Amino acid sequence: MVGGGGGRGPADRPGPEPVRALLYFGNSYNFEGALRSGGGSMVDAGETRPEFDSPAGTAVFGFWRDLVAKGYMPVYSNFFAEATDAFTRGAVAMYLTSASGYEGLKKAGFDLRLAPMPTPDGAQRLVPLSTNGFVMLTTDPARQAATCDALLSVLTPESVTATVRATATAPLNRVAATGRQYLGGYFAENPDLVAVNDQPSFPWYAFPGTGNAEFQTEYLKAQLLVLQGRSTPEAALQGLATTAQRLLDQR
């Protein structure tokens, strides 16, 4: 989670310009973090029905829409292509994004600070944790063994160190995280990363389908409708829950 930048408001707005922020994201990542922190959940315990179309979910969408309406948050229809550019040129002052973009943002040329995920007053801070998955298609034992060896090599302290130094993601190997010869110096040089690594986390939920793509596509449509004021949070989330229920039923 990143903060910094210039943060100018609309040019035609009278009086002091608001500090602008980007709290939504180009997928459901930030929504689920805010939802869980506010006491909500994406699905029920048995993963048989969606639960994000709840007062907790409505509160998240409603809060974001209110920020847009007051001029505190811009809306981008192509988030990933526009948001980082807006932050680095000072159009927004606070940008919630994946830690994997930290090294790139450090090159923006201004003072950059990291902060924990913001939450509603009194809420527990929880942050989605994501990773990459692998599918092995070969049935040949020799090739399976070679694939496993290659995947295990990604988890060595040396490989984890290289990955974290390039992306600032949370380290998966305790030896790499604490070893003086690995990441000890990197974390000493980047003390703000404690704001990322010390946050309580949970697995970012993936709905059934092709790589979670069907749900994420519909989520982005719902989010944009709300941000642009073309739908209420309740209606948008109810429609999205219908899609989620279909995906759960087809699993």
BADOGU-540970 format. One line per 8 residues: number of its first residue (from 1); for each residue x, y, z of C-alpha. Coordinates in nm, 3 decimals. Each point is the difference from the previous one (the first is absolute). Layout:
REM BADOGU-540970
NUM	X:Y:Z; ...;
END
This chain:
REM BADOGU-540970
1	0.000:0.000:0.000; 0.161:0.318:-0.118; -0.032:0.370:0.077; 0.176:0.303:-0.144; -0.033:0.209:-0.313; -0.134:0.349:-0.050; -0.376:-0.033:0.028; -0.177:0.278:-0.185;
9	-0.377:0.030:-0.024; -0.230:0.112:-0.284; 0.123:0.324:-0.156; -0.345:0.160:0.004; -0.065:-0.073:0.367; -0.016:0.316:0.216; 0.207:0.035:0.315; 0.268:-0.244:0.117;
17	0.038:-0.304:-0.220; -0.078:-0.336:0.162; 0.271:-0.258:0.055; -0.084:-0.266:-0.254; 0.039:-0.374:0.058; -0.046:-0.329:-0.184; -0.157:-0.253:0.235; -0.162:-0.233:-0.252;
25	0.196:-0.230:-0.231; -0.012:-0.166:-0.340; -0.141:-0.318:0.154; -0.167:-0.108:0.325; 0.324:0.009:0.204; -0.059:0.328:0.189; -0.374:-0.064:0.023; 0.055:-0.330:0.178;
33	0.253:0.155:0.236; -0.242:0.276:0.099; -0.289:-0.249:0.015; 0.181:-0.242:0.233; 0.136:0.281:0.215; -0.356:0.124:0.044; -0.124:-0.341:0.116; -0.133:-0.131:-0.333;
41	0.097:-0.299:-0.211; -0.003:-0.099:-0.367; -0.174:-0.337:0.052; -0.154:-0.203:0.280; 0.205:-0.254:0.194; -0.103:-0.285:-0.230; 0.074:0.200:-0.316; -0.351:-0.063:-0.127;
49	-0.129:0.359:-0.028; 0.146:0.350:-0.029; -0.022:0.234:0.298; 0.160:0.321:-0.129; -0.342:0.149:-0.089; -0.037:0.088:0.367; -0.003:0.322:0.204; 0.379:-0.033:0.027;
57	0.039:-0.022:-0.378; -0.250:0.280:-0.060; 0.194:0.218:0.244; 0.324:-0.047:-0.198; -0.156:0.089:-0.336; -0.196:0.284:0.159; 0.311:0.149:0.159; 0.189:-0.009:-0.328;
65	-0.290:0.157:-0.189; -0.021:0.276:0.260; 0.370:0.078:-0.047; -0.055:0.030:-0.375; -0.306:0.220:0.042; 0.193:0.238:0.227; 0.294:0.025:-0.240; 0.243:-0.192:0.221;
73	0.046:-0.295:-0.236; 0.020:-0.017:-0.382; -0.156:-0.282:-0.200; 0.195:-0.190:-0.266; -0.167:-0.240:-0.239; 0.336:-0.163:-0.079; 0.144:-0.006:0.350; 0.334:-0.174:-0.046;
81	0.095:0.216:-0.299; -0.095:0.328:0.166; 0.037:-0.024:0.378; 0.378:-0.031:0.033; 0.048:0.281:-0.251; -0.237:0.222:0.198; 0.190:-0.070:0.321; 0.348:0.053:-0.138;
89	-0.092:0.333:-0.160; -0.167:0.125:0.319; -0.367:-0.019:-0.100; -0.072:-0.207:0.312; 0.178:0.012:0.335; -0.079:-0.348:0.134; -0.009:-0.321:-0.199; -0.104:-0.340:0.135;
97	0.168:-0.266:-0.208; 0.193:-0.324:0.019; 0.338:0.008:0.168; 0.139:-0.152:-0.320; -0.007:0.344:-0.160; 0.211:0.165:0.271; 0.336:-0.019:-0.174; -0.144:0.163:-0.311;
105	-0.170:0.276:0.198; 0.325:0.081:0.180; 0.127:0.134:-0.332; -0.275:0.263:-0.019; 0.228:0.274:0.127; -0.183:0.112:0.315; -0.004:-0.094:0.367; -0.183:-0.332:0.032;
113	-0.145:-0.147:0.318; -0.178:-0.328:0.074; -0.293:-0.034:0.238; -0.219:-0.292:0.111; -0.333:-0.066:-0.170; -0.253:0.260:0.121; -0.307:-0.136:0.175; -0.327:0.134:0.143;
121	0.030:0.141:0.350; 0.033:-0.281:0.253; 0.027:-0.275:-0.263; 0.262:-0.273:-0.006; 0.254:0.053:-0.278; 0.013:-0.302:-0.233; 0.181:-0.012:-0.333; -0.051:-0.246:-0.288;
129	0.303:-0.214:-0.075; 0.044:-0.132:-0.353; 0.257:-0.220:-0.170; 0.053:-0.190:-0.324; -0.120:-0.348:-0.079; 0.137:-0.273:-0.224; -0.173:-0.278:-0.190; 0.195:-0.310:-0.099;
137	-0.137:-0.159:-0.317; 0.265:-0.263:-0.070; -0.059:-0.359:0.114; 0.357:-0.111:-0.068; 0.168:-0.077:0.336; 0.338:0.135:-0.110; -0.151:0.327:-0.117; -0.209:0.026:0.315;
145	0.315:-0.037:0.211; 0.183:0.263:-0.206; -0.293:0.239:0.036; -0.010:-0.047:0.377; 0.374:0.067:0.021; -0.044:0.319:-0.200; -0.285:0.121:0.222; 0.192:-0.077:0.318;
153	0.289:0.210:-0.129; -0.228:0.305:0.009; -0.024:-0.035:0.380; 0.371:0.003:0.078; 0.124:0.295:0.209; 0.192:0.128:-0.302; -0.307:-0.007:-0.227; -0.228:0.154:0.262;
161	0.255:0.276:0.058; 0.014:0.081:-0.371; -0.381:0.005:-0.026; -0.051:0.226:0.301; 0.272:0.241:-0.107; -0.168:0.033:-0.341; -0.360:0.026:0.119; -0.009:0.075:0.377;
169	-0.245:-0.287:0.048; -0.011:-0.171:0.339; 0.273:-0.268:0.023; -0.110:-0.363:0.005; 0.318:-0.127:0.160; 0.087:0.088:0.361; 0.372:-0.053:-0.057; -0.010:0.248:-0.287;
177	-0.204:0.246:0.202; 0.230:0.006:0.302; 0.341:-0.099:-0.136; 0.252:0.282:-0.004; 0.143:-0.131:-0.326; -0.343:-0.006:-0.164; -0.271:0.261:0.075; 0.124:0.139:0.330;
185	0.173:0.290:-0.173; -0.289:0.062:-0.241; -0.253:0.037:0.281; 0.240:0.225:0.190; 0.018:0.224:-0.308; -0.380:-0.005:-0.040; -0.141:0.022:0.355; -0.343:0.104:-0.129;
193	-0.052:-0.358:-0.121; -0.087:-0.094:0.357; -0.338:0.160:-0.077; -0.054:-0.272:-0.262; 0.157:-0.302:0.166; -0.152:0.046:0.346; -0.363:0.018:-0.110; -0.228:-0.296:0.082;
201	-0.092:-0.170:-0.327; -0.244:-0.251:-0.143; -0.021:-0.184:-0.336; -0.151:0.213:-0.277; -0.311:-0.195:-0.099; -0.023:-0.140:-0.354; -0.340:-0.100:-0.137; -0.030:-0.307:-0.223;
209	0.053:0.050:-0.372; 0.297:0.061:-0.224; 0.259:0.151:0.232; -0.267:0.203:0.181; -0.037:0.202:-0.322; -0.379:-0.021:-0.032; -0.062:0.144:0.345; 0.265:0.269:-0.032;
217	-0.145:0.118:-0.332; -0.344:0.042:0.153; 0.146:0.152:0.316; 0.168:0.276:-0.200; -0.326:0.079:-0.178; -0.184:0.025:0.332; 0.271:0.213:0.159; 0.005:0.243:-0.293;
225	-0.379:0.035:0.001; 0.010:0.104:0.365; 0.301:0.231:-0.031; -0.158:0.176:-0.296; -0.331:0.038:0.182; -0.189:-0.216:-0.251; -0.107:-0.258:0.260; -0.055:-0.017:0.372;
233	0.242:-0.213:0.203; -0.288:-0.231:0.096; -0.112:-0.064:-0.358; 0.352:-0.047:-0.134; 0.094:-0.248:0.271; -0.324:-0.195:-0.038; 0.067:-0.039:-0.371; 0.357:-0.107:0.068;
241	-0.121:-0.251:0.260; -0.218:-0.161:-0.267; 0.309:-0.059:-0.212; 0.194:-0.132:0.300; -0.283:-0.240:0.090; -0.005:-0.138:-0.354; 0.375:-0.062:0.012; -0.026:-0.173:0.338;
249	-0.289:-0.216:-0.122; 0.193:-0.105:-0.312; 0.310:-0.100:0.191;
END
